[in-house]
Amino acid sequence: MKNKLIKTLERTLSLLLVFLLFSAAAVPMGSLWGEDLAKPNADKETENTATGMPSVADVPASVKSALGLADARWLLCDTVSWTVQSAATGQTIGRVVSSARIAPEVAGFAGPVPVYVYIDSAEVVQNIIVTDNAETPDFQRRAAVVLDAWKGKRLEQTPEVKVDAVSGATYTSNALIRNVEATLAFCRQTSHNAVIVPAIGWAKTLCVLGVLALGVAAAFVQHRKRWMRPVLLLLNVVVVGFWCGQFLSVSLLRGWLSSGFEPLTVLPTLAMLLVAVVMPFFGKPAHYCQWVCPLGALQELLYMFPWGRIEVPAHVFRVLNHIRLGVFAVLLMGLWLGFGAFLLDYEPFMLFSLESLSLPVLILAFVIVMAGLFVPRPWCKTLCPLGEALHLASRAD
C-alpha cells in the first residue's frame, strides 16, 4: 500500500513537471490560458516564415485589434478557429476563423493571402481582415474592397454573395475571394447557432468517446482475443483519425495552454488527454500511445502485414529512445526561446486533419507510413515529442 502511494505521488509530480514545461513553452506566445502577458513585441506578427501560415494559436495583437477584439478573450477551438468571449462578462460573443489552414493552396500574385473572419454569436459576419503577406501593399489595398461584400450578412446568406475580381489587382482579389468563400463554407458546416457544442458535432464526438471506452476496457481484459487489438487499431485510424480528425499533438497542447479552450467544444480531444494522463495511475503508463493514437495505430496495423519486416534489436530501440528524448528537449528549448514554433506546423498527426494538411506534412507522413511497413512504430519509438512528453509525465521512478 505504501509503495503504491509513493508511485502515485511520483507520477503526480512527473505530470506536474511536464505541465510546467509546456506552460513555459506557451509563454512566448504572449498569453497563458487566454490572459495576455506583458510582452514588448506583442504586436509583432508571429507567422511561420516557411509556409506563410500563422501557427495554430499565434494570433498577433495587431489582428485582434483590427478585428475589434483586442480586449476579448480568445479560446482555441481547433486548428482553424477560436471562440471569442467578453473579457468583462465571460459571455461568448462569437468566433474567429482563419483561412490559412482551410485553404492553404490559395495564393495571390506573390504567395498566400490568408484572412481572418469574425462571426458574432448571432451568426452575422462582422469583420474580415487580411493578415500580413508578400503582396504589393497597393495591390492589397485595392483588392481588399472585395471583403466588404460579406460584412453584415448572416452566415446562411453568404453563399448568395457574388463578387468580381478587382481590375488591376486580379490575382490578389481572386485569392481573397477564394479564401473567404472557403472559410465561410467551413463555418456553415460547423455552425452551431451560438450554442456551444463539440466542434466536430455530437455524432462524431460520441463515436470517439465510444472508441476510447473500448480501448480502456480492452487494456484491462486479462485474456484478450487476438482479433481485439487489430479491430481497435482500425477504429482508431478510421473513426478517430480520418473520419473525426481527432488526435493529440504538442501544437494543440501548447495552444490550449496559451489561449485556453472551451471544454465542450474540444470534448473529444479533451477526453483523449484525460485518458492519456489518468491511465498511468492504473498501471497503464503507455495507454495513449498503444491504444489511442491514430498515427501509432496506423503504423502498427501496417507492420502486421508480412511485407519483409526488419528485425531491430532491443538495444537499438533503447538508443533510439534517447534520440526521442533529445528531440523533445531541443523542441522545448526552441519553444522557450521563441523560435521553434514553426516546427509544430509539420507534426505528422496533421495527416488526420484534412483541412490543415500541407504538402510537407503529407511527405513526412508518407515516409513514416512506408517505414512502418518494415519497422515497428518508427515515429513513436524514435522521434515523437508528444510520446516522450507522455512517457515523462507517467514516470514513477
N, C-alpha and C positions, 0 to 999 in steps of 0.2 A: 504494500500500500504506500509506504514511504517513498520507495523507488519510483512508483508511478506518479506520485505527486511532484517529485523532483523533475521528472521528464516533462510533465505538463508545464511546470514553471519555466524550464529551459526552452521549450517550444514557444511559449508566450513571449519570452524575451527575444527569441530569434525573430519572431513575427514582428515585434515592435521595432527591432533594429532595421529590418528590411523596409518597414513603413517609413521610418525616418530617412532612410537612404533615398527612397523615391520622393519623399516630400522635399528633400534638399534639391533633387533634380527638377522639381516643378518650380522652385523659387525664381530661377532666371526668366521664367515666362511672365513675371510681373504680377502674379496673383496666386493666392492659395485658398482653396475652397471657395472660389468666386470673389474673394476680397482682394482688392487691388493693394499691392505693396508699393512702398516708396521705391522708385526706380528712375535714375537720372535719364535714361534713354527710353522712357516708356513710349514715346511717340515714334520710335524707330520701327520701321517695317521689319518683321521677322520672317521673311519668306525663305523658302528653300531655293537657293540660287541654282541648284542643279535642274529643278523642274519648273520653277516659277510658281509653285503652288504653296499656299500657306500650310504650315504644319497643322495637325489636327485641331489643336486647341489654341494656337497662337493667333489671337485676334488683336491687332495693334490698337492702341488707344486712338489713333487717327481715324480708324474705321468706325469705332464705336461713336466717336464724336460726329463724324459725317452722317451717320445713321440717326443721330439724335438720341443715342442710347449710352452716352458717356457715363451717366450716373446709375445705370441699370445694373442688375446682377445677371451675369451670363452663366447658364448651366449647360454643360456639354451633354447633348443627347446621343449623338453618334458621330461618324466620321465626317459628316457634312452639315450638321445643324446644331443650334443652341436654343434652349428655352430662355426667354428673357423675362425677368421679374423686376417689379418695382423695388428699389432699394429701401424705400420708406415703409411700404406695407407688406412686401413679400408676395404680392399678388402677381400671377402670371399675366404679362401684358402682350405676349406674342412670341414669335420665334424668328430666328435669322438663319438663312440657309446660304451656304457658299457654293458657287458653281464649279470651283476648282477641281473637286473630286467627282462631280456628277458628269461633267463634260470636259475631261482633261484633253481630249483630242481637238477641241475647238480653239483655233488660233486666228489672230488678225494678221496684219502685214508683217509684224516683227516678232510675233510669238503669242503666248496665251494672254487673254484679257479677262480674267475671272471677275465675277461680280458677287456682291452680297445683296440678298433680297430680304427685306424686313416685312413680315406679315403680322398684323396685330391679332389680338385674341378674337376679334370679330371676323377673321379671315379676309381682311382687306389689305391689299398691297400698299404699305405706307411709304416705303422708300427703296430705291435701288441705287447702289453706288459701284463704281469701277475701282478695283484695287490697283496698286502700283504695277506697271507693266513696261514693256520696252517700246510701245508705240510712240510715235512722234506726238508731243503734247497738243499741238494744234489739231492734228487729225483726231485725237481722242476727244478733245473738246467739241469738235463738230459732230462726231459720231454719237456722243453721249446724249444728244437730244432725243434719240430713239427711246431712251429709258422712260421718258415721261408718259409714253403711251399706256403703260401698265399701272402707273401710280393712281391710287384711288379706286381701282377695280377690285371687285370681290374675286376671290380665288376661282370660283366656278365660272366667272365671266372671262377669265384671261384667255381661254382658247379662241375666243371670238376676236381678239385683238390682232390685227394685221398691220405690220409695219414694213415700210420700204427702206432699203438701204439709203444712206446719205451720199449724194453725189460729191465726189472729191474725197470721201473717206469710206469708200465702199468696203474694203477688206475689214476695217475696224468695226464699222457699224454692223456688217453682217455677222461678225463674230459675237458682238454684244447681243444681237437679236437671238442668235442660236443659243448662247449661254443662258439668257433669261428664259427662253422657251423651255429649255431642258430643265432648268431649276424649278420653274412653275409646274411643269409636268410631274416632277418628283414630289413637289408639295401637294399637289392634288391627290397623288397616290397615297400619301401618308397623312392626309388631312384628318384631324381629329376634332374639328369644330369646337376648339377651345376646351375640350375635355381631355384631361391628361390620361393617356393610355400608353401601353408599350409601343415603342416606335415601330416595331415590326407587326403590330396587331396581336389580338388575343389568341387567334388560332395558332399562329406560329409560336407564340410565347408558351402556350400550353404544350405544344409538341416538344419544345426544348426542355421544359421542366419535366416532361414525361421521360425523355431520353436520359436526363440527369438522374432521375429517380431509379430507372432501370440499372444504370451504371453503379449507383450506390448500393443497390440491392445485390447486384452480381458480385461486387467486391467482397461481400460478406458471406457468400454462399460457399460452403466448405467443399462440396463435391460438384463443381460446375461441369455442365455438359460441354463437349468440345465445340458445339455449334454456337454457344452463347457469346463467346468473345468476338468471333467474326461478325455476328449479327449486330452486336453493339457498336463495333468499329464502323460498320457500314452505316448505321443510323447516325453516328457522329459525323461522318463525312457527308452523307447525302442530305440528312434532315437539318442537323445543327449547323453544318458548314455551308454547303452550296445553296440549300433552299432558304434557310433562315439567316445566313450570313453572320452567325454569332461565333465569337472567339475572344480570348483574352490576348492582350499584347502590351508591351511596355508603353507604346504610344497611348493606348487607351487609358491605362492606369495613371500615367503622368497627366493626361488631360483631365481626368476626374479630380486628381489632387489639386490641379491648378484652377479649374473652372467650377468644380463642384458638379453635381448631377441631380436630376430628378429621379428618385428611386423607381417609381412606377414606369417611367419612360424607358429606363435601361434594365428593367426587371430580369430579362433572360441572362444578360451578361453579369449582372449583379449576383444572380443565383449561381452562376458558374464560378465566380470569385469566392463566394461563401463556401461552396463545396471544396474548392481548392485549399482554402485556409483552415477549414474545420476538420476535414477527413484525416489529416495527420494526427490529430488529437485522439483519433480512434484506431490508431495503428496502421494507417494507410498513407504514408508520407508522400508517395508519388501518384496519388489517385488521379489528379487532374491530367498529368502527362500521359498516364497509362490508359485512362478510361474516358476522358472527356475531350481533350484537344483534337479538333478535326484534322489538323495537319499531321500530328503524330499518328492518328488513326489511319490516315491515307498512306503514310509511309509503311506502317506495319501491314496493312492489307496487301500492298504491292509485294512486300517481302515474303508473304505467304505462298506466292506462286514460284514454281521451280524455274526461275529464269537463268540460273547459273550463279548461285549465291557465292559470295566471297566470305570465307571464314576469317573473322577478325579476332585475334587472341584477346583474352580478357585484359591483359596488361596494357594493350594498345588503347582500349577504351578508357582505362584509368588515366592514361596520359591525355587522351582527348578531353576528358572531363576537366582537367586542369586548364586546357585551352578555353573551354567554355567559361570557366571562372574568369580567365583573363579577358575574354571578350566582354563579359558583363562589367568587369571593373573598368575597362577602358571606356565603354559606353557611358557608364555612370559619371566618370571623370569628365568626359566631354559635355554631358548634360549639365553638370555642376558649373562648368566654366562657360556655358552658354554657347558652345559652337558645335555640339553633336546632335542637335535636334533633327537635322536633315537626314540622318541615318534612319530615323524612325519611319520615314516615308517608304523605306524599302524592306520592311518586315514582311516575310513571305506569307504571313497569315492573311494579308490583304488579298490573296488568291480567292478567298471566300467572300470578298466584298466587291461584287462585280462593278458597282458604280464608281469604285475607287481604284480599280485595277489599272496599273500603268504597265508599259512595256518592260521596264527594268525589273519590276516585281514579277511579271509573268515569266521572264527569262530565268530569274533566280529560282522561282518555284519549280520551273521545268527541270532545272539542273538537280534540285533536291529530290524531286519525284523520280527522275532517272536513276540517281544514286541509290534511292530507296529500293530499287529493283534488286540490287546486289548486296547492299549493306543495310543492316537493321537500323532504322531511325537515324540516319546520318545527321540531320539537322538537330534533332533532340539531344544527341549524345555529344556533339562537338561544338555547336555554335549558339544554340538558343539562349538568349539572355533571360527570357521570361522563365524558362525551365530552371535556370540557375538561381533566379530570384526565389522561386517557389521551393527549391531544394534548400536554400539557406534559411528560408522562413520556417521550415519544418524540422530543422536540426534539433536534436535533443542530446547532444554530447559535447 
